[in-house]
Each structure stands twice: as C-alpha cells, then as structure tokens.
Amino acid sequence: MRAVRRAADGLIGLSATIGALGLFVETGVILIDVIGRAFGSPLFGSQDVITMTMVVVVFGGMALCDRVGGHIGVDIFEARYPDWLNRWIDIVSALLGAAIFAAIAWAVWESSKISQMLNLSTNLIGLPKAWFQWALAGFSALTALGLLLRAAELTATGRDVRKDDTRLTDSPA
C-alpha cells in the first residue's frame, strides 16, 4: 500500500505542478493584456488562453486539495460521533467524491470526441478544445483515483492520509 501511496503522491504532485505552471501562464497573460489595454493594444487571444488555462489551474490542483484535506468540511457533529462513524462517513464521502470525479472524467472524455470530430476550437486563436478536455478528464480521473485510494486506506488501515501525513504540504526547514 505504501508503494501505491508513493506513486499516487508523485502523480498528485505532478498534477499540482502543472496546475501551478498554468497559473503562472494565466497571470502572465493577464498582466500583458492589462498593460496592453492601457496602451490601446490588448493581447490578441488572451480570453481564449485565460479560459482554457483556467481548466488546468482548477483541475490540476484538485487532487492535491483532497490529498491535504483542503476541501470544505462541515464538522459540527464530528466531535459527538464515535470514531467508527466518523471513519465510515469519511469512507462514504471519499467514494462519493470518486464517483463524481469519475463521472466528470467520463463525460468530458465523451465530449472531447465530439470536439475532435467537429474540429472545435477557441474563438480567436483556434486552440483545439479537445486538448483541454483531455487534460480535464485526466486531472479528474487522477482525483477520482486519489479519492479511491483514500477510501481504501481508511477501510484497510483506518489511516487518514489527510490527517496523518503532511509530506506534500510541509516545507523544508
């Protein structure tokens, strides 16, 4: 199970790095566009790049957000519930999240087939939509697999990786 977790953490880290690179690209494009607008010459195609890069930014970091427990959680009754019930709720919520992200991945993958068949692209600079749909499907599938792994770890060992292991969020001292 440790080898699987190590591999999953590597993929999650790669996904988050790609998302961070997307954020740098998006910030740079917005900066250049705003400066260009001030001089009467906005960056042509910036809207296309910003829109498509947002897919990479949001879904690239989604698996890391789950890995470190960054999703919103309502814990009003958690202290009142027994440990076994809290673990069961965590397992069910991880499985439900996995199903949702798997459905997103599947739906976007199917949509990418249509985009490819119709040669759909962005409005101004013609970026193929299918490329970004493939990225979204891949990031969603990775998130679903991460959620499944968390559910399996909770079921098999009772260990919640979000609480016990902070390797991905700790900065070196």
N, C-alpha and C positions, 0 to 999 in steps of 0.2 A: 504494500500500500504506500510505503514511503517513496518508492521509485515513481509510482504513478503521480503522487503529490508533487514530487520534484519536477517531473515533466510538465505537469499542469501549471505549476508556478512559473516555469520557463515560458510557456506559451502565453500565460496571462501577462507576464512582464513584457513580452514582445508586443502583444496587443496594445498594452498601455503605452509603450514607447511609440508605436505607430500613431496612436491617438494623439500623443504629445507632439509629435512631428507635424501632424495635421493642424494642431492648434498654432504652432509656430507659423506654418504656411498661411493659415487664415488670418492671424494677427498681422503678418507682413502685407498681405493683400489688402486688408482693410486700411492699414497705415498708408500704403502707397495710394490707394483710391482716395482717401480723405485729403491727403496732401495734393493730389492731382486735381481734385474738385476745387480746392482753394485757388488753384491757378487756372481754373477753367478747362481742365483736361483730365477728366476722371479715367481710371484704368478700365479699358475695354474688357468686358467679360468678367469683371470682378464678382458680379452677382452669381454667375454660374459657378465660379471657383468656390466662393463662400458657401453656397448652398450645398454643393457636393462634398466639400471638405467637412461640413458640419456632421455628415454621416460618419465620417472617420473619427472625428473628435468624440461624439457622443457614444457610439457603439464600440469604439476602440477601448474606452475606459470602463465599460460596463462590467466586464468580468473581474477587473481589479476592484471595482466598487463592491461587488459581492464578496470577493475574497477577504477584504479587510473589514467587512461589516458596515459599509458606508450607506447602505440603503436605509430608508426611513423604517423605523420600527416603533410600534406602539407597545410600550411595556408597562401599562398601567397595572395590570394584574399579575405580571410575571413574578413579582416577589411573593405573592399569595399562593401561586400554584406550586405543586410539588415538582421536583426536578424531572421526574419521568414525563410529566405532562408538558413541561417546557421543551424537553427534548423532542417529544412527539410533534409538538407544534412546529418546531424548527425543521424537522424532517419533512412534514407535510408542506410547509411553505417553500422549502427548497425544491421539492418535487413539483409543486405547482409552478414555481418560477421556471424550472427547467422545461416544463410543458409549454409555457407561454413563449419562452425564447426559442424553443424548437419550432413552434408554430410560426413565429415571426420569420425564422430562417427559411422554413419551407415555403411560406407564402412569397417572400421576397425572391427566393430562387426561382419559383414558378413565374413570377412577374418578370424576372430577368430574361427568361426565354422569350417572352413576348417582346420585350425591349430589343433583344437581339434580332428577332425575326423582322421587326418593323424598323430596325436601324434607328431607334430613338436616341436622341442626344439632347444636350442642353441647348437653350435658345440662341445664345450669342456665339459661343466659340466652338460648339459642336462636340463637347466631351461626351463620349458614349455613356449612356445611363447604366448600361449593364455592368460596367466595371465597378461602379459604386454599389450597385445592388449585390454583386458578388462579395464585395467587402463587407457589406452589412450582413449578408447571410453567413459569412464566415465568422464574423465577430459574434453574432447571435448564437451560432452553433457552439462556439467556444464557451460562451456564457452558460448555455444550457448544460454543456459537459461539466463545467465547473460546479454548477449547482447540483448536478447528479453526483459528482464526486463528494461534495459536502454532505449530501444526504446519506451516501454510502458510509462515509467516515462516522457520521453521527450514529448510524444504525449499528455498525460493526464495533466501533470502539467507544462511542459516547463522546469522542473528542470533537469539539467545535473549533475548527481551524481559525474562525474569525476572532475567537477569544484567546486561544492558547498560543498561536503562532503569529507573530507580527513581523516576520523576516522581511516581507515586502515593503513594510512601512517604516521600519527602523532605519534611521540614518546612521552611518558610521561615526563613531565618536572621535 
